[in-house]
Amino acid sequence: MMWSHPDFDQHEAVHYFTDAASGLRAIIAIHSTHRGPSSGGVRYWHYARDEDALTDALRLSRGMSFKNAMAGLPVGGGKGVILSDGTPKTRAQLLAFGDAIEAVQGRYVTAEDVGMSEADMSTIAERTRHVSGLPVASGQAGGDPGPVTARGVYLGVKAAVKEALGKDSVAGVHIAIQGVGSVGGGLARYLAADGAQLTLADVHADKAAALASELGAQVASTDEIMTIPADLFSPNALGAILTERSIPTLAAGIVAGGANNQLATAADAQRVHARGILYAPDYVINAGGIINVASEYFQLGDRDAVDARVNQIPERLRSIWAESKTSGRPAADVADDMARALIGR
């Protein structure tokens, strides 16, 4: 039963879609429309089990509700998942997913996420107008959300270094980055320009090696990146990497990165806190991308307006850390309570 699923959190709706002609199998999870239409990207991913796709959709849509609320956006939270069979997605599947979005009658606005591109958004937009993250002219909001997410994470990382280490610069600070895609790679370039000492890891080892060569960084395997004795660990790949097993092995005193749903379970927030690790709640630090695409879709302003909203990320993190210190509660729990209040729960 859906209501007894451990990741069901008063979701307003969970839609399953199947299109036999294209082979599309997809889920659209709508967590909240309290602040406006639910907004969140769609990912194309191969799941070991079908039920893992549902878990992802439920967790990610809830995270989008909290992210959008904490970013001050007039939107709710939702998420799309297209189940891959291990082969490249097709135009027919993207068009069918556009039809699926249209079927929920404007309650869900999609955008780019893992496994998707701006070009894919353009294809989906042939069937529905409820799409953001479309290619845009220079100076306008919208387009690929990755670079804007990376900039927000960079600002959050600097805030975390200031909070935990008392340093105004990341120069000489050792930062271990897990995942060097659009967000992690962009973050690495920002930090390298500031003189940070970097260690990089990615499931595509050649990609990490090439970026490390470009930036003068070190390379580690994905198995060891979390245990490297760095000052800050920055997860920028898939989520659920902070677990009962992995948290005791963390050598860094700060966790700040762009990956969604970094905590595998709610109990892991306390485990991180108990170790004295400064944690930047993921949906606060990685809000740059959704700020960018929401500003495009809802016409909230141009690129300068997007930058102004992204520049507020460090102050939001500082307010969470201040409350965490005062109350003695984990930063993740403090952020969750703030977000729940903003969505009327």
Summary of the structure (lengths in Angstrom):
residues: 345
radius of gyration: 19.0
end to end distance: 22.6
largest distance: 58.2
contacts: 1294
relative contact order: 0.13
helix: 43%
strand: 17%
